[in-house]
């Protein structure tokens, strides 16, 4: 039996950004076709509310990742959250080996529950705010969807994250170093992952400043356009 190793991959941020833009444009086109009220219906009011709710909605996105991890076998004590606006990401890291089914489910949870289902609900109840939040969330699922597409064909692996929020390890007896995974760059192979005991929640100073500015702008925009 072949010895299992960790094959480390890092997300290609350029490809992820391109996929994110494509998803956003597709969703906007779909919205223009389906939503007769128009995405800019009551726009002056909607922009402020959208700015205020956008950050909590992104945080909820990461919470849904962790819910899926725990429901499918991971321990909550091995899950950490991070906000790194300077790197353009919020993250939920599961720092233990989990099954293929677990990671694939976790990748889809925010896309389905905070993207697809809330988008349909927004159309049905005529809510431009909910539609806009869903569109932004679906666009932000580019990394999740690229990973899902890349990991789905691989048969034998366990998944684990470590201290790099844009990278992960695949624990497998199969030699994965030569596999080409769309949007994912192979880093190296290791016998084990170096996982430090990080805080449960890590928020960078840049994120605190950035999030505060966004929320204040939302409050100001809403007040001015009342």
Secondary structure, 3 states (H helix, E strand, C coil): CCCCEEEEEEECHHHHHHHHHHHHHHHHHHHHHHCCCCCCCCHHHHHHHHHHHHHHHHHHHHHHHHHHHHHCCCCHHHEEEEEEHHHCEEEEEECCCECHHHHHHHHHHHHHHHHHHHHHHHHHCCCHHHHHHHHHHHHHCHHHHHHHHHHHCCCCCEEECCCCCCEEEEEECCCCCCCCECCEEEEEEECCCCCCCCCCEEECHHHHHHHHHHHHHHHHHHHHCC
